[in-house]
């Protein structure tokens, strides 16, 4: 059985933490965005990328959609390869 390329888990508290595992790319970003935006709308969001192994431009668009839907967005635990993509794309303000 083939594994899902992306899993997202949500932890609720004072802020909502979205933990990603796998690949956020053109195949997975649309479903992730459709699921995450309504859950995070109007909330302070922590996006935990500890389990994210790949991030594409489509994934970056999903992150921007989360930022627009929430009150604030903070990215934590990005691995070096993912952090490099975020840095090169001007997403450093989210750290």
Secondary structure as GFF3:
##gff-version 3
##sequence-region A 1 95
A	DSSP	beta_strand	6	12	.	.	.	ID=ss1
A	DSSP	beta_strand	16	24	.	.	.	ID=ss2
A	DSSP	alpha_helix	29	40	.	.	.	ID=ss3
A	DSSP	beta_strand	44	55	.	.	.	ID=ss4
A	DSSP	alpha_helix	57	69	.	.	.	ID=ss5
A	DSSP	beta_strand	72	76	.	.	.	ID=ss6
A	DSSP	alpha_helix	80	88	.	.	.	ID=ss7
A	DSSP	three_ten_helix	92	94	.	.	.	ID=ss8
###
